[in-house]
């Protein structure tokens, strides 16, 4: 009897888990624009993309955004609302030969039957730039209307001729409220879940909506896992609690691709937070990079650049701290090196800031590159002991022979100013010193006249 009951239970669980139903995320895919949650910045009333979809007047476009934000969903809505033929392909599953066949068939239908085609190419970035060239003549001639979907920055991963002929819409991660409404709608309207005696605690749904980090598909999948793996209680109800929700979604892996968008976006946020003197944000982005397995030496090298670019002489010790951090990272390694990186990060974030040295060298480089190269003043030239006199390279004054180790002497045949410290941190002392020298120069020149 126990064996029989076990088999019945196993059959029931198997039926619940592996029935003929598609996954919840697929079942909940919107059919109309009004059912799409989030993305109000491009799909709100009166917005360009919404007007184009409703009027069936789409031109080629590229949808760019993180996983689960609704790129494929939007394409499917277009498929159901457009009078044009809708073809689907994938940068993962479709080879170039298959893509050529789709494009040639679309061109044939347009020329001989007057039928327009929309080609949805998911993960378009999976095609390299040479393969993407296959699309170009068909898009350029209007043989197909391309809808490309990508999680990668299209300006880096998609041919510029394609991006220039397409409108690019960046979709954002779904807000927590949008994800929670999606979960509530699934519980109320899904043909499978709505037939179950099912209760989801608000705290559980809030946790799924928050931890999914804007990925609606991930949240729906987690909800379905929670339902399928939770036994009914004594009343026959399936109760989804906060602890059940935590188990179903588990720990979210940090989204971080080491040579693509997330890598560059995160290091950009890190550097800008340090530059902006926000040690809290800087440490968070540092933690994300360390947790995701970023090379700590890469982080330390970026801190060295920042120490000169954004702090400079406002705190000359910043460069020493950053260089020493790189040495320590190489010597100690992770996990202990995280402490060294945090020390360097917080020191640089809270240091006074100045980009005067950075601006000075770029200004001088621009003059060297774009203007006439200035000759070295004769007193500064080096012709050797005999050559200096023979060539007239005389008149150099040795600064240490003068009071304050300073002498008013022409070191550049122009009066242009390159280095302009703005008085932050140690640069306040530098400013005073430079003003002192300038006053001595003015005094000397007034005496000469």
N, C-alpha and C positions, 0 to 999 in steps of 0.2 A: 504493500500500500504506500509506504514512504517513497519507494522507488518510483511508483506511478505518479505520486504528487510532485516529486522532483522533476519528472519529465514534463508534466503539464506546465509547471512554473517555467522551465527552461524554454518550452515552446512558446509560451506567452511572451517572455522577455525577448526571444528571438524575433517574434512577430512585431513587437513594438519597435525594436531597434533596427530591423532590416527589412521592414515592409516595403511595398512597392512605391511608397511616397518618396519624392525627391527631398533633399535637405530643406530644413525650415527656411534658410536664407533664400533658396530658390523659390519656395512656395510663396514667400512674402514679397517677391519682387514686384514693384508697382507696375500697373498697367497704364496709368495716366500721370500727367504732370502733377495733378492735385494730390496724388498719393506719395509723391517723392518728399522725403523729409530733408531739411537742411538745404544748403547751397542757395539761400535766398539772394546772395549777392549776384548770382547769374540767372536764377530761376524765379525770382520774385516778380510780382505783377509789374508789367511794363519793361522788364529787363530784356536786353537784346536777344539773348539765347532763347528765352521763353517765347518771345514774339516770333522768332525764326522757326521754332519747332511748331508752334500753333498754326502758322501760316504755311507750313511745309515749304519754306523758302531757304532751307539750310544751304550754306556753301561749305566747302571742306573745313573741318575743324579738328583740333587736337584737344583732348581732355586730359589734363595733367593733375595728378593728386595721389595721395597715399592709398594703400589698400583699404577696401571697404568703405570708401567715401561716396560711391555711387556712379562710377564711370560706366561700368557695364550696364547698370540699371538704367541710366539715362539713355544709353544706346538702345536698349530694349524698348523703352518708352517711345523713342523715335521710330523704331520698327513697327510698333502697333499704330502709330498715328500718321505715318507718312503714306502717301499713295505711290511712292516709288518702291521699286524692288529693293529688298534689303538682303545683302549678303554678309556673311560673317567669316572671318579668318583670324588666325592667331599667329603672332610672331614666334610662338613656341612650337605649334603643331604644323604650320604651313611652310612648305619650302618654296623656293623662288619659282620653280616650274608650276606648282599648283597656283601660286599667286598670278602668274602670267595667264593661266587658263581662265581664272576668274575675270581678269581685266579684259582679255580678248572677248569673252562672252558678253561682258557688259557693253563693250564698244559695239559689238555686232547688234545687240538688242536696240541700242540707241539709234544706230544708223538705219536699221531695217524695220524696226517696229515702233520707234519713237518712245521706247520705254527707258526711263531714267533709273539709275542704280546708285544706291548708297552702299558703300563698302565699309563695314566696321572691322577695323584691324586692331585687335586687342594685343597689348604688349608690343607695340610697334617698335619700341627700342631694341627688341631682340634681333631685328634685322640690322645688320651692319650698314654703314652708309652706302656702300656699293650696292647692296641688295635693295636699299630704299630707292635707289635711282630707277628701279623698275617701275615704281609708281608714278614718277614725275610726269612723263608725257601724257599719261591718261588723266591725271589731275589737271594738268595744264590745259589740255584740250576739252576738259569738261566731260570726258567719257564716263567718269565716276565722280561721285561726291564722297570724299574720304572722311571717315571719322576714326581718328587714331586715339587709342587710350594708352597711357603710360604712367608709370610711377616715377619716371626719371625726368629730370629737367630737359624739356624738348630742345632748348637752345644749346645743350651740350650733346644730346644723343640722337637728334633727328636732323637730317640734312637741312641746311639753311634754305635751299630752294623750296622744300616742302613747307617749312615753317612760314616762309614769306608768302606762300599761296594759301595759307590756312589761318583761320582765327584760332587763337589759343585761349582756352578757358581753364583757369586753375581752380580746381575743386579743393575745398578745405576739409579737414577731419570733421566728422559730425560732432556737434555740441552734445554735451551730456544729456541735456533735455531732449534733444532730437532722438538720441539712441534709446532713451527710456520710453519715449512715446512709441518708438518702433517695437519695443518689447511688449508694451501694453497692447498695442494693436495686434500683435501676433497671438497673444493669449486670448484676445476677444474674437478674432476673425479667422484665424487659421483653421482650415477644415479638419485638421487632426487634433490640435491642442484644444480647440474650443469644445470638442466632444468629450474631453476628459474631465473628471472631477478633480480640478486643479486649482490650487491657491498659491500665489507667489507673494511673499511678503514684500512690502515696498522697499525695505532695506536691502533685500536681495537683488531686486531689479536695479536699485540705485548703485549697488556695488558692480553689477555687470556693466552698467552704462558707463561708470567711471573708469574701471580697469581696462575696458576695451579700447580706451584712448581714441575715440572717434571712428573706430572700425565697426560699422553696423553688422557686417557679416560675422565678425568674430563674436559679437554680443549675441546674435541669434543662434549661432552654433553652440555657444556655451549654454544658452537657455534650453536648447533641445537636448543637450547632453544631460543637463540637470533633471529634466523631465524623464528621460529614458532610463536613468540610473537610480531614480528614487522610488523606493517601495511605498505603496499606499499605506496610510496609517490604519488604525482600528476602524475608523469611520469610512474607509475606502477612498480617502482623499490623498492626492499627491501634494505635499506641502513643500514648497521651495523656500528654504530659509537662507539666511545670510551665510551660514556655514556650508550649506549645499552649493550656493553660488560660488563661494570661494574655491571649493573643490573642483567645480566644473570648469572654471576658467583658469585655475591654477596660477602660477606665476607667469606674468607676461614677459616674454623675451624682449629685450630692448631692440627697437628697430634701428639698425645701424649697419649700413653697407660700407665697407672699409675703403672703397675707391669710387663711391658715387655720391648721390645727393646728401644722404644723412651724414656722411663723413664730413663733407664740406660745410653743410649747414650747421652742424654741431660745433666744429672748430671755429666757425665764424661767430656763432653766439658766444662761445668761450672768450675769444679775443675781444669782442665788442663789449662784453661784460667787464673784463679787466680794464679796458680802455675807459669805460664809463664809470669806473670806481665803484662797482657793485660786487663786493667780495662774496655775497650770498649766492647771487646768480652764477658767478664764476666758478665757485666750488661745486654747484649743482652740475654744470656742464662738464666740469672736470670729472666728477663722479660717474656721469653717464659714459664718458669716453673710456674711463678705466674699467667700468663694469662690462662694457661691450668688447673689451680686448684691444683697445687702441694701443699702438706702440708708444710706451711712455717717453721714449727718446724723441718722437715726433712732437709730443706735447712740449717737452722741455725746449726743443729747438724753436718752436713758435714763441715761447716765453722770452727767449733770448732776443728774437727779432723785435718783439713788443717792447722790451726793456729799452732798446735804443730808439725805436720809432715813436713811441707814445709817452715815454718818461724822460729819456735823454738826460740832460744835465740838471733837470729839476731834482733828480736824486741819482747821482752817478753810481751809488751802491746797487741800484736795481740790476744793472748789467752784471755786476759781480755775483749777486744772488742767483740770477738766472743761469749764468755759466756754471756756478758751483752746483746748481740743481741738476744740470745735465751730467756733470761728473759723478754726483752722488747716485743718480739713477743708474748709470752704467756700473757703478761699483756695488750698489746694494741690490738693485732689482726689485721687482714686485714680489710680495704685496707691500713690503715696508716702504718702497719708494713712493707710494701714494702719499705718505706723510710729508716727504720732501717736496713733492709737487704741490701739495696743498699749502705748505709754508711759502713757497715761491709765489704761488698764485695769489694768496692773500696779501703778501708783501707788495707785489706789483699793483694789485687792485687798489690798495690803500695809499700808495705812493703819490706824491704830487705829479702832475702830468705836464708834459711839454713836448711838442713835436717840432720845436725850433731847429734842432739839428737835422731832422728828417727833411724839413722844408728847405733848409740851407743847401744841402747837397743836391737835392732835386733841382733847385733853382740854378745852381752853378752848372750842373750837368746840362740843363736845357740851354744855357748860354754857350757852353762849349760846343754842343751839338748844332745849334741853330745860328750862332753868330761867328764872327771872325775870331780866330784863336789869338788871344792877347800875347804879345812878346814878354818874355821875362825881363824885368828891369835890369839894366847892366850891373848895378852893384850886387845883385843877387845871383848873378851867373857864376859858374865855376869853370874857370879856364886853367886852373893850376896856378902855383905861385908866380911863374914867369908869364904865363899866358894872360892872366888877369890884367897885368900892367900893360902888356903889349897890345891887348885888344880893347883896352879902355874900360875893363870891368872893375872900376875902382869906386870908392866912396861908401862901401858897406860899413855900417856902424854896429858894433857888437853890443847887444842890448844889456849884457851884464856889466858893462862899463859905466852904466848910467844909473841915476837914482831910481828906485823902485823897479830896477831891471827893465826899464822901458825907455825906448827912444822913438821919437817921431820920425818915421822913415817910410818911404813909399814901397810897399810890398806888392802892389798891384796897380797897373796903369789905368785904373778906373776908380771912381768913388762909389760904385754900386755896393749896396748893403746886402749881404746874404744871410748872415746869422743874426737873428733878432730875438734874443731871449725875452720872455714875457713876464719874468719875475716870479715864477712859481717855484717854491721850494728853494733849492740851492741856487737856482738861477737868479734869485734876488741878489745874492752876493755877486754873481757874475755881472749883473746889470750895474751895480754900484761900481765895480772895478772898471767896466767898460766906459761908464760915464766919467770916471776919474781920468782915464787915458784920453778921452775925447777933450776934456777941459784942458789938459796939458797941451794937446795938439793945437787947440784954438789959441791958447796963450802964446805958444811958440810962433805960430803963424802971424799973430797980431804984432809980436815983437819984430818979426822979419819985415813987416810993412812999415 
